[in-house]
Amino acid sequence: MYTAPSDTEPERRTAPARGSVARAGRVSARAAAALVVVLLLLVVLRLPWAGDLGMHAATIQRLRHSLAHPGDPLVDAAAPSPYYSPWTLLLGAVARLTGLSVFVVLRLAALAGLALLVTGVRSYVRTLTDHRAAPALALLSLLLLWGPLLFSWSGFLGLNSLALTVSYPSVFALGLAFHFWAWLTRAARGRPTWRTGLALGVLWALILLCHQFTGVVASLGGLAVLLAARPARGALLRLGAGLPAGLLVLVCWPYYDFFALFSAGGDLEAVHRPLYRHLAGRFGFVLLGVAALGFRLRRDVRDPLVLFFAFGVLVFAAGGLTGHYSWGRALPAALVPAQLAAALEVVSAGRRPVRAGWAGVLLAALAAGAWTQAGTLGYVVGRDALPRVVAAKYRTPWTGYQWIVRAGVRYGDVVMARTTPARQIPAYGAYTVAPGYPDVFLADEGRRQAAVRRYFAAGTEVARRRAILREYGVRWVVAGTSAKAPWLSETARGPGGQVLYRVVP
């Protein structure tokens, strides 16, 4: 006899199927995130060199030789430097105590920074949702949801950018920032102790000292957390005790005057002006996250990600309008909450069809972002092993200046070189006449830059060139073959037609 199914039977039949789909999606997200992390771990082994790696290597070089009085990292001068942070001080101590090379220590720094970042993202996302797929989706969005134009800059979490900067203090500071937001969120929602407030203040100061721009991002995120959580007056008072504690740490830090950075000059503004160009191409896919923030705003006008995003946009826009282009380094304060919101919408949208549709759109955007950054694979397997279409996206890292060390350049020697070599040579222990980067604490930076320009200028007389070499104690010159002179002895030849000359007394 036929019996019609009850109304509950379809639900019982489809529930396992839905559970299987959800489980498959969760496993897929975790697997993809794990593959990306493995890729970054393999990148650490090769440590591709670009950007500021020479500066950070030089910083550790100086600290391994003198923890108390390292001097300027790039030139032979007794000047403070904002690169002497608690993190680089620890790395310098490790290099000094173990005898490990600077580049091995930088690899250890990369592992620590990557671990802090991954665990920090997971911890903070857990304060926003308890969905088990959310941390993996969030990590993928932070690394892949960018734009169709490749963009790399320290303090920004694109996959290609992270591959090149994973050993930088900015990655370590970003990892601390995510843990800071997570800890502050839990404290603001509960009953924090005075000790918790003080500890959070010290952590905030450490982030600012380790990477000042990331410290600004961490501060904006912390403000958003407090405004969203609306802690009770007593809890707010105990958390507020962290502010004077953090300020005390900043004031007492002996290696540089943190507050003097607020008066940094125009060189920093010129360096950061490119951050305001090609915004749609570099960050276009993040608009998906902006749409997700709109949904979150409708659900809660005090959503922490919405507030965080608003603060980041305000600072970034203010920098562009006033010509303070270094404020553009606060852009991650807008990018991070938007990227997180895009990931979280997959697990927080109301109706299941809406969530499925959003997941499809996010998957397409992540795939497009991954394709933009596919050249990152070349940092692991080498360009020749990549398919042609992927190899076209690969950017060759710098080769370094190990060859001048093999040719006789020793720690503390002064080398005359133009800007690009000057960004790498100090990584091996030598100094340059002028720093390869803007140096806000070096009083005679302008004079040094002018001396380098005069030395290499075609019309500079012989006596003036010899005087510049004597003034700065130059023992070596790195230049092309056209730099030959009677007072220079060719010692070695390097890539790109470069020549190392020894200065003849």
DRENDOFI-180661 format. One record per residue (C-alpha): x, z, y; chain. Coordinates in pm, 1 decimal, always signed. Each point is the difference from the previous one (the first is absolute). Example, Ala and Ser with C-alpha at 12.3 -4.5 7.8 and 13.67 -1.06 7.14 Angstrom:
R       c1       c3       c2 mol
R  +1230.0   +780.0   -450.0   A
R   +137.0    -66.0   +344.0   A
***
This chain:
R       c1       c3       c2 mol
R     +0.0     +0.0     +0.0   A
R   +137.7   -102.5   +340.2   A
R    +52.3   +275.6   +253.2   A
R    +61.5    -85.8   +362.7   A
R   +317.4   +157.9   +142.6   A
R    -46.1   +287.3   +236.9   A
R   +100.8    -23.7   +366.4   A
R   +306.8   +211.0    -67.1   A
R   +146.3   -215.6   -273.7   A
R   +142.9   -272.8   +229.3   A
R   +165.9   +272.9   +203.7   A
R   +151.7   +148.6   -314.5   A
R   +122.8   -343.1   -108.0   A
R   +152.0    -95.0   +335.9   A
R   +161.6   +334.9    +82.9   A
R   +281.1    -41.1   -254.7   A
R    +59.3   -353.5   +124.9   A
R    +21.8   +121.4   +355.9   A
R   +233.0   +275.2   -107.6   A
R   +221.8   -253.1   -176.2   A
R    +14.7   -220.2   +308.7   A
R    +88.5   +297.9   +220.2   A
R   +264.5   +113.0   -247.8   A
R   +148.9   -349.6    -16.8   A
R    +12.4    -19.7   +378.4   A
R   +166.7   +340.4    +22.2   A
R   +258.8    -90.3   -262.5   A
R    +69.3   -334.8   +167.9   A
R    +52.7   +161.3   +340.1   A
R   +237.2   +257.8   -145.1   A
R   +190.6   -262.8   -195.0   A
R    +41.2   -219.5   +308.6   A
R   +115.9   +294.1   +209.5   A
R   +243.9   +102.0   -274.6   A
R   +145.3   -352.4    -11.8   A
R    +55.1     +3.3   +375.0   A
R   +176.1   +336.5    -22.9   A
R   +218.9   -128.6   -284.2   A
R    +87.9   -302.1   +214.0   A
R   +107.2   +231.1   +281.8   A
R   +205.5   +210.7   -240.3   A
R   +183.0   -313.5   -113.8   A
R    +55.4    -93.8   +364.6   A
R   +169.0   +336.9    +51.7   A
R   +260.1    -94.1   -262.5   A
R   +105.8   -304.7   +201.5   A
R    -64.8   +153.2   +344.1   A
R    -37.3   -323.2   +199.4   A
R   +165.4    +28.0   +337.9   A
R   -172.9    -97.5   +323.4   A
R    -90.8   +159.5   +328.4   A
R   +118.4   +354.7    +63.8   A
R   +163.5    +80.1   -333.6   A
R   +343.6    -11.1   +163.1   A
R   -104.8   +263.5   +252.5   A
R   -126.3   +236.9   -268.3   A
R   +306.6    -55.4   -217.1   A
R   +225.8    +66.3   +300.5   A
R   -192.1   +320.8    +75.2   A
R    +67.7   +129.8   -350.6   A
R   +363.7   -110.7    +28.1   A
R    +51.0   +217.8   +309.0   A
R   -179.6   +299.8   -152.1   A
R   +196.4    -15.9   -324.4   A
R   +318.7    +29.6   +207.2   A
R   -129.8   +266.2   +239.8   A
R   -334.4   +173.9    -39.3   A
R    +42.6   +202.6   +318.0   A
R   +142.1   -256.0   +245.1   A
R    -64.3   -352.6   -127.7   A
R    +10.3   -174.9   +340.1   A
R   -167.7   -330.0    +72.5   A
R    -71.7   -184.7   -326.7   A
R   +104.6   -343.0   +127.8   A
R   +275.6    +40.7   +258.6   A
R   +292.0   +238.5    +36.9   A
R   -164.3   +240.3   +246.1   A
R   -109.1   +364.5     -4.6   A
R   -367.2    -73.7    +64.6   A
R   -317.8   +135.0   -162.4   A
R   -234.2   -229.3   -190.0   A
R   -368.4    +14.5   -103.2   A
R   +107.3   -131.9   -338.6   A
R   +143.0   +342.9    -83.1   A
R   -320.4   +140.1   -144.6   A
R    -62.4   +271.6   -260.5   A
R    -33.3   -272.0   -263.6   A
R   +323.0   -183.3    +82.7   A
R   +176.3   +335.2    +29.9   A
R   -103.7    +78.0   -357.8   A
R   +112.1   -344.7   -116.1   A
R   +333.4    +43.7   +176.1   A
R    +46.9   +334.3   -171.1   A
R    -77.1   -159.3   -337.9   A
R   +258.7   -272.5    +66.3   A
R   +257.5   +258.3   +109.8   A
R    -53.3   +236.8   -292.2   A
R    -29.7   -258.5   -276.8   A
R   +241.8   -264.8   +119.1   A
R   -264.2   -266.5    -64.2   A
R    +24.6   -317.2   +206.1   A
R   -231.9    -39.9   +295.5   A
R   -194.7   -278.2   -167.6   A
R    -60.1   +208.4   -312.0   A
R   -130.2   +279.1   +221.7   A
R   -227.5   -250.8   +174.7   A
R   -142.2    -97.7   -337.3   A
R    -72.5   +366.7    -72.4   A
R   -165.5    +20.8   +341.4   A
R   -211.8   -301.6    -88.5   A
R   -117.6   +162.1   -324.1   A
R    -90.8   +321.6   +181.5   A
R   -179.3   -183.7   +279.0   A
R   -196.3   -217.6   -241.4   A
R   -103.4   +302.5   -208.2   A
R   -113.9   +185.4   +311.6   A
R   -196.7   -301.6   +118.5   A
R   -184.1    -62.1   -328.4   A
R    -84.1   +366.8    -54.7   A
R    -91.9    +40.9   +367.8   A
R   -245.0   -289.4     -8.1   A
R   -159.4   +142.4   -312.8   A
R    -25.4   +348.0   +149.6   A
R   -155.1   -117.5   +326.8   A
R   -245.2   -238.8   -164.1   A
R   -115.3   +287.2   -222.0   A
R   -117.0   +178.8   +314.6   A
R   -220.0   -300.3    +84.4   A
R   -152.0    -69.2   -342.9   A
R    +27.3   +128.0   -356.3   A
R    -43.0   -344.8   -153.9   A
R   +279.3    -51.4   -250.7   A
R    +67.1   -363.2    +95.7   A
R    +31.9    +73.1   +371.6   A
R   +372.5    +94.0    +19.7   A
R   +108.8   -316.6   -179.1   A
R   -226.0   -218.0   +214.4   A
R   +126.6   +174.8   +311.5   A
R   +364.5    -61.1    -89.9   A
R    -68.1   -368.3    -67.8   A
R   -178.9    -35.9   +333.2   A
R   +280.8   +169.4   +191.8   A
R   +256.0   -236.5   -151.7   A
R   -191.3   -329.2    -21.1   A
R   -280.9     -1.6   +258.7   A
R   +190.9   -150.1   +292.2   A
R    -18.2   -362.9   +110.9   A
R    +98.6   -359.8    -80.0   A
R   +325.6    +28.2   +199.0   A
R   +286.0   +200.5   -149.5   A
R    +80.7   +310.8   +201.8   A
R   +272.5   +258.8    -54.9   A
R    +76.5   +302.4   +216.0   A
R   +101.3   +356.8    -80.7   A
R   -293.3   +238.8     +7.4   A
R   -239.3   -273.3   -121.4   A
R   -110.7     +7.0   -362.1   A
R    -28.3   -365.1    -97.2   A
R   +155.0    -71.0   -339.7   A
R   +276.6   -222.3   +138.3   A
R    +66.1   +241.1   +285.2   A
R    +16.9   +294.5   -238.6   A
R   +236.2   -187.1   -231.6   A
R   +246.1    -42.5   +287.8   A
R    -42.9   +348.0   +148.6   A
R    -63.0   +217.9   -304.8   A
R   +323.7   +192.9    +56.5   A
R    -70.5    +56.5   +370.7   A
R   -103.0   +336.9   +145.1   A
R   -326.0   -163.9   +112.2   A
R   -120.8    -22.7   -362.7   A
R    +92.5   +361.1    -64.1   A
R   -183.1   +101.2   +319.3   A
R   -309.0   -203.2    -95.2   A
R    -10.5   +173.0   -336.9   A
R    +17.6   +336.3   +176.7   A
R   -275.2   -114.8   +239.7   A
R   -244.4    -70.3   -283.0   A
R    +72.6   +341.9   -149.0   A
R    -39.4   +152.8   +346.9   A
R   -345.4   -155.4    +45.2   A
R   -107.6   +109.7   -346.5   A
R   +117.7   +357.3    +48.6   A
R   -149.3    +22.0   +348.2   A
R   -333.7   -135.1   -125.7   A
R    -24.1   +258.3   -276.2   A
R   +103.5   +277.2   +238.5   A
R   -248.4   -104.5   +269.5   A
R   -285.8     -2.3   -251.5   A
R    +87.1   +342.2   -138.0   A
R   +143.2   +328.5   +119.3   A
R   +362.0    -64.0    +96.1   A
R   +243.3   +286.3    +35.9   A
R   +242.2    +49.2   +287.5   A
R   +277.2   -100.8   -238.3   A
R   -173.7   -328.2    -74.8   A
R    -35.8    -77.6   +369.7   A
R   +367.4    +70.3    +65.1   A
R   +110.2   -204.6   -300.2   A
R   -209.8   -296.8   +112.4   A
R   +157.4    +23.2   +344.3   A
R   +349.9     -6.0   -145.2   A
R    -91.6   -297.2   -221.0   A
R   -136.9   -183.9   +303.9   A
R   +328.4    +59.5   +184.8   A
R   +205.7   -119.2   -297.6   A
R   -193.5   -327.7     -4.9   A
R    +63.5    -47.6   +372.1   A
R   +370.7    +70.1    -40.5   A
R    +40.8   -226.5   -303.1   A
R   -172.5   -300.7   +160.0   A
R   -140.6    +41.1   +345.8   A
R   -243.9   -292.4    -11.7   A
R   -144.6   +111.3   -332.5   A
R    -26.4   +347.0   +150.6   A
R   -232.3   -143.6   +265.0   A
R   -212.1   -159.8   -273.6   A
R     -5.7   +330.4   -190.2   A
R   -108.9   +181.2   +317.3   A
R   -289.3   -240.7    +63.4   A
R   -111.6    +34.3   -360.9   A
R    +19.3   +378.7    +20.3   A
R   -211.5     +1.5   +315.0   A
R   -259.8   -215.8   -176.1   A
R     -5.0   +241.5   -294.3   A
R    -67.9   +298.9   +224.4   A
R   -274.2   -173.1   +200.3   A
R   -170.9   -117.0   -318.5   A
R    +24.5   +331.0   -188.3   A
R   -120.3   +216.8   +292.4   A
R   +162.8   +317.7   -133.4   A
R   -137.2   +339.3    +98.4   A
R   +154.5   +167.6   +302.8   A
R   +211.0   +237.6   -206.2   A
R   +128.5   -278.4   -222.8   A
R    +78.2   -214.7   +302.8   A
R   +193.0   +286.7   +157.8   A
R   +212.9    +47.3   -311.0   A
R    +62.8   -373.7    -29.4   A
R    +79.6    -13.8   +370.6   A
R   +287.3   +240.5    -57.0   A
R   +178.8   -294.1   -155.8   A
R    +29.5   -176.2   +335.7   A
R   +239.8   +247.5   +165.5   A
R   +185.5    +35.8   -331.2   A
R    +52.8   -375.2    -16.3   A
R   +101.9    -20.2   +364.8   A
R   +255.1   +277.3    -58.5   A
R   +155.9   -201.2   -283.2   A
R    +18.8   -306.3   +224.4   A
R   +160.8   +196.1   +283.2   A
R   +254.3   +168.1   -227.7   A
R   +111.7   -309.0   -193.2   A
R   +373.3    -15.5    +80.5   A
R    +87.1   -363.9    -66.0   A
R   -188.9   -161.2   +289.8   A
R   -247.1    +81.2   +275.6   A
R   -333.8   -109.3   -142.0   A
R   -180.9    +14.5   +332.2   A
R   +262.6   -220.6   +168.2   A
R   -139.4   -287.5   -206.4   A
R   -302.7    -11.8   +230.6   A
R   +226.3   -139.7   +272.8   A
R   +144.7   -278.4   -217.0   A
R    +59.1   -311.7   +206.2   A
R    -96.6   -362.8     +0.9   A
R   +212.7   -106.5   -296.2   A
R   -247.0   +161.3   -238.3   A
R   -291.9   -172.5   +171.2   A
R   +162.2   -342.0    -33.4   A
R    +74.0    +57.3   -368.9   A
R   -362.8    +89.4    -72.3   A
R   -171.8   -270.9   +202.3   A
R    -31.8   -227.1   -309.1   A
R   -239.3   +255.4   -150.9   A
R   -265.9   -134.9   +235.3   A
R    +32.9   -360.3   -116.4   A
R   -180.5   -188.0   -279.1   A
R   -236.1   +291.2    -66.8   A
R   -259.6   -208.7   -184.8   A
R   +257.8   -163.4   -224.4   A
R   +183.5   +320.9    -84.8   A
R   -297.1   +234.3    -39.8   A
R   -304.0   -227.0    -40.7   A
R   -107.2   +128.5   -342.5   A
R    -23.5   +352.2   +144.4   A
R   -321.8   -112.7   +173.1   A
R   -165.0    +62.6   -335.4   A
R    +94.6   +364.4    +43.9   A
R   -134.2     -0.9   +356.4   A
R   -336.1   -110.8   -142.0   A
R    +20.7   +283.2   -253.3   A
R    +65.9   +244.3   +283.0   A
R   -320.7   -124.3   +161.6   A
R   -191.5    +98.4   -313.0   A
R   +167.6   +338.9     -2.8   A
R    -88.0    +48.5   +366.7   A
R   -367.3    -59.6    -79.0   A
R    +15.3   +264.1   -270.7   A
R   +196.9   +254.9   +206.5   A
R    +95.9    -31.1   +367.4   A
R   +280.0   +253.5    -54.0   A
R   +151.5   -169.1   -302.0   A
R   +375.8    +79.0     -0.8   A
R   +104.6   -358.6    -69.9   A
R   -215.6   -131.3   +283.6   A
R   +148.9   +251.8   +244.2   A
R   +351.9    -71.1   -124.8   A
R    -52.0   -373.7    +50.1   A
R   -139.2    +50.9   +349.3   A
R   +301.0   +207.0   +106.9   A
R   +240.5   -260.5   -139.7   A
R   -174.4   -286.7   +178.8   A
R     -1.6   +190.4   +330.5   A
R   +374.2    +72.9    -10.0   A
R    +88.1   -352.3   -111.1   A
R   -219.4   -158.9   +268.8   A
R   +136.7   +234.2   +266.6   A
R   +353.9   -105.1    -89.2   A
R    -84.3   -367.0    +36.7   A
R   -184.3    +46.3   +329.5   A
R   +269.4   +215.0   +162.6   A
R   +309.0   -176.1   -133.8   A
R   +101.2   +298.1   -215.0   A
R    +46.3   -223.8   -302.3   A
R   +166.8   +272.2   -204.7   A
R   -347.7   +155.5    -22.4   A
R    -75.5   -288.7   -233.0   A
R   +171.2   +202.2   -270.1   A
R   -321.9   +205.2     -6.7   A
R   -179.6   -300.1   -150.3   A
R     +9.9   +149.5   -353.5   A
R   -240.6   +261.5   +138.0   A
R   -254.1   -283.0    +18.1   A
R   +111.4   -192.2   -308.9   A
R    +15.9   +289.2   -247.5   A
R   -357.9   +128.9    +51.1   A
R   -139.5   -354.0     -6.4   A
R   +185.3    -81.7   -321.9   A
R   -113.6   +325.4   -159.3   A
R   -358.1    -61.9   +110.9   A
R     +2.5   -345.9   -161.0   A
R   +106.1   +154.1   -330.6   A
R   -239.3   +294.9    +17.0   A
R   -301.7   -218.4    +74.0   A
R    +25.6   -132.0   -355.6   A
R    -79.5   +347.2   -132.1   A
R   -217.2   +137.4   +282.2   A
R   -243.6   -279.9    +89.8   A
R   -358.0   +101.5    -74.7   A
R   -143.6   -256.8   -239.7   A
R   +180.5   -133.7   -303.5   A
R    -39.7   -372.4    +88.9   A
R   +143.7    +72.8   +343.1   A
R   +298.9   +176.7   -154.9   A
R    +53.9   -290.2   -240.7   A
R    -13.5   -251.7   +282.2   A
R   +239.7   +204.1   +210.0   A
R   +236.5    +31.6   -294.9   A
R     +5.8   -378.2    -34.6   A
R    +77.6    -52.7   +367.1   A
R   +273.3   +264.9     -8.1   A
R   +151.5   -154.7   -312.7   A
R    +15.8   -339.8   +170.9   A
R   +163.5   +151.0   +310.6   A
R   +252.8   +191.6   -211.2   A
R    +83.5   -315.6   -194.3   A
R    +55.6   -191.0   +325.2   A
R   +219.2   +281.8   +132.6   A
R   +197.1     +7.2   -323.6   A
R    +59.3   -373.6    +23.5   A
R   +129.2    +34.4   +356.8   A
R   +252.9   +257.4   -120.5   A
R    +80.9   -164.6   -333.3   A
R   +357.6    -62.9   +112.4   A
R    +61.5   +371.7    -54.8   A
R    +45.7    -85.5   -368.7   A
R   +326.8   -167.0    +95.1   A
R   +151.3   +338.7    +81.2   A
R    -32.3    +84.8   -369.7   A
R    +55.7   -319.5   -200.3   A
R   +189.2   -213.5   +250.7   A
R   -118.0   -309.6   +180.1   A
R   +111.5   -246.3   -266.5   A
R   -226.9   +162.2   -259.1   A
R   -313.3    -43.3   +213.6   A
R   -239.9   -295.4    -12.6   A
R    +62.9   -236.5   +289.2   A
R   -315.9    +93.8   +189.5   A
R    +90.3   +369.5    -20.7   A
R   +368.9    -56.7    +73.8   A
R   -104.1   -164.9   +327.2   A
R   -132.8   +339.4   +111.2   A
R   +322.6   +183.6    -81.8   A
R   +216.4   +123.8   +286.4   A
R   +369.9    +37.7    -81.4   A
R   +133.9   +351.7    +73.9   A
R   +322.6    +57.9   +188.7   A
R   +320.3    -22.7   -202.4   A
R   +180.8   +290.9   +163.8   A
R   +360.8    +47.8   +103.6   A
R   +163.0   +142.1   -311.0   A
R   +258.8   -275.8    +36.1   A
R   +153.2   +154.8   +312.0   A
R    +47.5   +330.2   -186.1   A
R   +181.2   -180.3   -280.7   A
R   +215.7   -163.7   +265.3   A
R   +117.8   +332.6   +141.5   A
R   -256.3   +133.9   +250.1   A
R    -15.1   +379.3    -41.7   A
R   -233.2   +280.7   +101.9   A
R    +18.9    +61.6   +374.5   A
R   +161.4   -334.4    +89.2   A
R   -151.7   -170.8   +303.5   A
R   -114.3   -359.5    -45.2   A
R    -82.0   -246.3   +278.3   A
R   -309.0   -196.0   -106.8   A
R   -316.2   -151.6   +139.0   A
R   -348.5   +146.4    -53.3   A
R    -89.3   -119.9   -351.1   A
R   +327.8   +107.5   -166.2   A
R    -13.1   +320.7   +205.8   A
R   -325.0    +89.8   -177.5   A
R   +171.8     -0.3   -338.8   A
R   +367.7    +86.8    +43.5   A
R    -53.5   +375.1    +72.2   A
R   -170.3    +35.4   -339.2   A
R   +349.5    -13.0   -153.8   A
R   +148.6   +266.8   +225.2   A
R   +152.2   -206.6   +279.6   A
R   -116.2    +19.8   +361.8   A
R    -85.3   -287.1   +231.0   A
R    +72.4    -24.5   +370.7   A
R   -368.1    -30.0    +91.7   A
R   -297.0   +113.1   -212.1   A
R   -207.4   -266.3   -171.8   A
R   -318.2   +185.0    +93.2   A
R   -130.0   +158.3   +321.9   A
R   +147.3   +351.1    +28.0   A
R   -188.2   +224.3   +241.2   A
R   +258.9   +281.2    -14.5   A
R   +314.9   -209.4    +45.3   A
R    +82.5    +33.1   +370.1   A
R   +235.6   -298.3    +18.5   A
R   -199.6   -237.6   -220.4   A
R    -40.9   -254.6   +279.2   A
R   +371.7     +3.3    +74.1   A
R    +84.1    -48.7   -366.1   A
R   -243.0   -291.8    -36.4   A
R   +150.7   -161.8   +310.1   A
R   +350.4    +44.3   -145.1   A
R    -97.2   -183.1   -320.2   A
R   -156.3   -283.1   +198.9   A
R   +308.9    -31.7   +219.0   A
R   +238.0     +0.0   -294.3   A
R   -179.8   -288.4   -173.2   A
R    -76.2   -195.9   +319.4   A
R   +185.6   -329.8    +14.3   A
R   +137.0    +49.5   +350.4   A
R   +138.3   +352.1    -38.3   A
R   +372.1    +17.9    +73.8   A
R   +249.5   +118.0   -261.0   A
R    +97.4   +317.1   +185.2   A
R   -363.3   +109.7    +25.0   A
R    -58.0    -53.1   -371.1   A
R   +309.1   +200.6    -90.9   A
R   -109.0   +278.8   +238.0   A
R   -342.3    +24.3   -166.1   A
R   +159.7    +32.3   -344.1   A
R   +231.0   +277.1   +123.2   A
R   -278.5   +186.2   +184.0   A
R   -213.4    +35.4   -309.6   A
R   +280.2    +35.0   -254.9   A
R   -100.7   -317.6   -182.0   A
R   +197.0    -67.7   -319.1   A
R   -203.9   -292.8   -135.3   A
R   -206.3   -292.4   +126.8   A
R   -276.0   -173.9   -197.1   A
R    -81.8   -344.6   +136.1   A
R    +20.8   -371.5    -79.0   A
R   +308.8   -213.5    -20.9   A
R    -24.4    -76.2   +372.4   A
R   +106.3   +360.1    +77.1   A
R   +361.7    -65.0   -102.4   A
R   +251.4   +146.1   +243.4   A
R   +371.1    +97.7     -2.0   A
R    -90.7   +369.8    -17.6   A
R   -222.9    -49.8   -305.2   A
R   +117.0    -41.9   -358.9   A
R   -244.4   -160.4   -239.3   A
R    -50.6   +235.5   -294.6   A
R   -303.3   -117.6   -196.9   A
R   -286.3   -248.7     +4.6   A
R   -358.4    +90.7    -76.8   A
R   -334.2   -177.6    -40.9   A
R   -141.1   -218.7   +273.9   A
R   +338.2    -98.6   +141.5   A
R    +81.1   +352.4   +114.7   A
R   +359.8   +112.1    +27.7   A
R   +150.7   +348.3     +7.8   A
R   +294.5    +24.9   +240.2   A
R   +241.1   +291.5    +25.1   A
R   +102.8    +88.2   +352.7   A
R   +376.5    -35.2    +35.8   A
R   +152.0   +279.3   +215.3   A
***
